[in-house]
Amino acid sequence: MYGRTYCKDWFMPIDEPEQVRMYLLHQVFLHVFGGEHSTVYLDNPTNILDVGTGRGEWAIRMGEVYPNCDVVGIDIAAEMPTKQVP
C-alpha cells in the first residue's frame, strides 16, 4: 500500500525507511536518557522481555549489559534473521 511494506493488518510499515526512522528514534531516547537503556534499576535480572523489538538494538544491548540474563525479543514481523542475533 502506498509503495510501503506492511505485515498483515498492522497499521505501520515494516520496510527499511521505517526501520531507519525507528533506529533514529532509539538514538534520540538514548540521548534523552543519558545513554542508559532503562530508567528502571535492575539488580542482576534473570529474564527480560522486549515486546515490539524491531531489529533488536535494545534487546541486544541489554543482553550485553546483563550477560547472565535471558533476553527475549518478539515482534509481529521477523526483521532480523535469528542466526545473526547474539
N, C-alpha and C positions, 0 to 999 in steps of 0.2 A: 504494500500500500504506500503510495506517495514516494516510491523509489527506496523505501526503507525495509529492513528485515525485522519481522516480528515473530514471536513464539506463541503460537496458538492464539488465545484470546487476550493475551497480555497487552495492555494499552501503550506500553513504552517500547521503542525499538531496541533491538539487541545487537545491532550491527557495529562496525568499527567506529563510526563517528560517535555513537552513544558510549562506547567503551572509553574513548578518549575523553569525552565530557565527564564521565564518572571518575576517571583517574584524576583529572584536574580538580574535581570537587573533593576527592580524597586528599589531595595535596593541600587544598585550602583548609580543610578541617585539621590536618596535621599542623599547619602553621598556627591556626587559631588556638589549638590546644598545646602549643609549645613543643611539638614533636612527639607528644605522648599519644599512644594508640588507644588508651582507655582513660576515662576520668574516674573510674572505679578502682579502689585499692584492691589488688589481687594478691593474696598471700599463698603462694605455691598452689595454683589451681591445678586440678587433675583433668577437667573437661571444659572445653569452650565450644559453643555453638555459634556459628556465623550464618544467619538466615539472610538470603539475598546476597550471597558472597561475590557475585560477578566474576571477575578474573582472579579474585582471591588475594589481593595485595595485603589486606588487613589480616586475614586468617594466616597467611604465610608468615607475616611479621610476628604475630602472636605466638606461632609455633617456634620461631627463632628466639623470642624473648623467654618463653617458657618451654624448654626442650623436653621436659618430663610430662608435659600436658598433651592430652589427645585433643586436637583441634579439628572440628568437622565443619566444613563449609558446604552449604546447599544453595541451589539456585534453580529457577524454573528452566533455564537453558544451560547446557554444558558449554561454557565459553573457553575453558582451558582443558586440554587433554589431561586426564588424571595421571598418566605416566610422567608428565612434566612437573607435577606438584611434588615438592619435597616431602 
